[in-house]
Amino acid sequence: MVTMQKITTNLWFNDQAVEAVKFYTSVFKNSKIGKTTRYGKAGFEFHHKPEGTPMTIEFEIEGQKFVALNGGSEFKFNEAVSFIVNCDTQEEIDYYWSKLEVNGDPNAQMCGWLKDQFGVSWQVVPSSLSSILCDPEKAELVMTALFTMKKPDIAALHQAYKGKTTAIA
């Protein structure tokens, strides 16, 4: 008997599920593509997808299972839900930022938030962020620094934690 993950994230795309899954599994090295289901004749009056069109694609990133659905244009992604990518090094932050951010996205937001080419929101942040925010006095210094950044700068955040502020670009 195959044990399924209790909760799986479903990502609703108009008709870019295949493209999105290929993109995400190329960005995250520890990933794989699973089963694909396809639309049949049943329900055409609702989904309007040609028979044989991929309906769902299972995929996995870093041990987390997802399903991508070619569901139509009724729903769009927004910032109310985002995926956090915890990074151990600045090189890792730079890598994920460069892969997920769309062409120097001017809409990238402070604190590591950005949207990818499909409109999915991501937060690319240092793994150490939650631990350096535990001390309320130092958290104020770190958050003051973080609010000046789009892409997080680990060294600058740790300097702020130590009470040393520098001009942050």
C-alpha positions in Angstrom: 0.0 0.0 0.0 1.4 3.4 -1.0 1.3 6.0 1.7 0.2 9.4 0.4 1.3 12.7 1.8 -1.6 13.9 4.0 -1.7 17.4 2.6 -0.6 18.3 -1.0 -0.4 21.8 -2.4 -2.4 22.2 -5.6 -1.3 25.0 -8.0 -4.0 26.1 -10.4 -2.7 27.3 -13.8 -4.7 28.3 -16.8 -2.9 26.1 -19.3 0.8 26.4 -18.3 1.0 23.4 -15.8 3.4 21.4 -17.9 5.7 24.5 -18.5 5.5 25.4 -14.8 6.4 21.9 -13.6 9.4 21.7 -16.0 10.5 25.1 -14.7 10.2 24.4 -11.0 11.9 21.0 -11.3 14.8 22.7 -13.2 15.2 25.3 -10.5 15.2 23.0 -7.5 17.8 20.2 -7.9 16.1 17.8 -5.5 12.9 17.4 -7.5 11.1 15.0 -9.8 8.0 14.8 -12.0 5.4 12.2 -11.2 2.2 11.1 -12.8 0.1 13.1 -15.3 -3.6 12.8 -15.7 -5.3 13.9 -18.9 -8.7 15.4 -19.8 -11.1 13.1 -21.5 -14.5 13.8 -23.2 -16.3 13.9 -19.8 -16.9 17.4 -18.6 -15.8 19.2 -21.8 -18.7 21.6 -21.3 -17.1 22.8 -18.0 -13.3 22.6 -18.7 -13.2 23.3 -22.5 -9.9 21.4 -22.8 -9.3 19.1 -25.8 -9.2 15.4 -25.0 -5.7 14.3 -24.1 -4.7 17.7 -22.7 -2.7 17.3 -19.4 -5.1 17.9 -16.5 -2.9 17.3 -13.5 0.9 16.7 -13.1 2.3 15.5 -9.8 5.7 16.8 -8.9 8.0 17.0 -5.9 10.4 19.7 -4.7 12.8 19.0 -1.8 10.5 16.3 -0.5 7.3 18.4 -0.7 4.6 17.0 -3.1 2.6 19.3 -5.4 0.0 19.0 -8.1 -0.2 21.4 -11.0 -3.6 21.7 -12.6 -4.5 23.1 -16.0 -7.7 24.4 -14.6 -8.6 27.4 -16.7 -8.5 31.1 -16.3 -11.0 31.4 -13.5 -8.5 31.8 -10.7 -5.2 33.7 -10.4 -2.3 33.5 -7.9 -1.9 36.3 -5.4 0.4 37.1 -2.4 -2.0 35.6 0.1 -0.1 32.3 -0.3 3.6 32.1 -0.9 6.4 29.5 -0.8 9.3 30.1 1.5 12.7 29.0 0.3 15.1 28.8 3.3 18.7 29.4 2.2 21.9 28.7 4.1 24.2 30.9 2.1 24.1 34.1 0.2 25.1 32.1 -2.9 21.9 30.1 -2.4 19.8 33.2 -2.0 21.3 34.7 -5.2 20.7 31.4 -7.1 17.0 31.1 -6.2 16.4 34.8 -6.6 18.0 34.8 -10.1 16.0 31.8 -11.1 12.6 32.7 -9.7 12.6 36.5 -10.2 11.2 37.6 -13.6 13.7 39.8 -15.4 14.7 42.1 -12.6 11.1 42.3 -11.5 10.4 45.9 -10.3 7.5 44.4 -8.4 9.7 42.3 -6.2 8.9 43.3 -2.6 10.9 43.9 0.5 11.9 41.0 2.7 12.7 38.5 0.0 9.3 38.4 -1.7 9.0 38.0 -5.4 6.7 36.6 -8.1 7.8 34.1 -10.7 6.8 34.0 -14.4 3.6 32.2 -13.5 2.5 34.7 -10.8 3.4 32.4 -7.9 4.8 34.3 -4.9 8.0 33.1 -3.2 10.0 34.3 -0.2 13.7 33.7 -0.6 15.1 34.1 2.9 18.1 33.1 5.0 17.6 29.9 7.0 18.9 31.8 10.1 16.3 34.5 9.9 13.8 32.8 12.3 16.5 32.2 14.9 17.9 35.8 14.8 14.4 37.2 15.2 13.8 35.4 18.5 15.4 38.1 20.7 12.9 41.0 20.7 15.5 43.7 21.0 17.7 42.4 18.3 14.6 41.5 16.1 13.9 45.2 15.8 17.4 45.9 14.4 17.1 42.9 12.0 13.6 43.8 10.8 14.7 47.5 10.3 17.5 46.2 8.1 15.3 43.6 6.3 12.6 46.2 5.4 15.2 48.1 3.4 16.0 45.0 1.3 14.3 43.3 -1.6 16.8 40.4 -1.9 18.0 39.6 1.6 21.7 40.2 2.4 22.7 37.6 5.0 25.9 39.5 6.1 24.0 42.8 6.5 21.3 41.0 8.5 23.8 39.5 10.9 25.6 42.9 11.2 22.2 44.4 12.2 21.7 41.5 14.7 25.1 42.5 16.3 23.9 46.1 16.5 26.1 47.3 13.7 24.2 49.1 11.0 25.6 49.9 7.6 24.0 51.5 4.6 22.1 48.8 2.8 21.3 49.1 -0.9 
